[in-house]
Amino acid sequence: MRFHTHEALILEVRDLQDTDRIVAFLTRERGHKRGVARGARRRHSRFAGQLQPLAKVRVHWGEKEGRELVRISGADLLRPPHGLGGDLEGLLLGSVLADHMLRFAQEDEPSELYFRLLDSTLEALAAGVDRDLAARFFEAWVLRLAGIFPAPRECPTCGGPFPPEGAVLPPAGDALVCPRCAGAPAGAAGGEFGLGLAVPVPVLAFLVAIGRLGLAELAAQGGAEPAVLRRAEELAARVRRGFLGHELKSYEVMQRTLGELAGAG
Ligand SMILES: [Zn+2]
């Protein structure tokens, strides 16, 4: 058995049998790991309170060669999951953030940048940054770190800068192209071209700003209009689905639940 202690962000906590829990966590040094916390469901467990999704902790664990599940022997709480646990929307967003890390960060590989992204996003949310802005920033950066974020400055097909009509993400495409290269009729602008997702100039400018500014700076500059955020979200979702071959389960659950709430209200 080899023993490790590292800072970690808790991604997922599930009950296992009567008294134990399975915990997924993200570390800088070892990517994401899964471990068993024995006795964590008991009332007076030494884990009580520490193992909450999106808490920052120092985790102590032991692992045996060839075993996928490690054994968690202790956890010290460094930062509780402020700002996300108190309401349904926050819980749903928290599970989407965690799900991105489970899909995109590697297991057992150094994941410094993914760790920093999630850590700083949680920090900003705790400080009261707008959730919608934080979520758009986070999902765009996950795609950047994965190397699949579409470049928002110029058309890779013709090499020209994007015109005032903006850019287009073709159906099943993974790069933004100019409307001409997408085959749009002359003068078409605004919504759907019928040939993909239209990405107007304010959305392109927002994507450029995400790459240049931290989340707190972006928020301090006023964030973005709701329409810009919605189009950026749709763009990220299409690129993510194209890459994964499916949508994140947690994202579908969030969309469906919030949609039903909006319909009921
Ligand atoms: Zn072009």
Residues whose N, C-alpha, C, O or C-beta is under 5 A from the ligand:
A	BS01	ZN	C155 T157 C158 C178 C181
